[in-house]
Amino acid sequence: MDISSITKYLIFFGIILLVTGSFLFFVGRLGIDFGKLPGDIVIKKENFTFYFPLATSIILSILLTVLINLFIHK
């Protein structure tokens, strides 16, 4: 693998991270709390808190799949 293909991958994943971060930023500005959706699992005990963002993970997975398919399929 040569340096030009590595740079293409880094740029591609950088753009994906930029788009995802911008989306999450603007969704947060709209008042949608994108880490506390119904379906996210939170277990609180005395000195222990377990948080598993199940619904958030599923939604992000779907959005990233759509974005990646838009860029990969020409």
Secondary structure, DSSP 8 states (H G I E B T S, - for coil): --HHHHHHHHHHHHHHHHHHHHHHHHHHHTT--TTS-TT-EEEE-SS-EEEE-HHHHHHHHHHHHHHHHHHH--
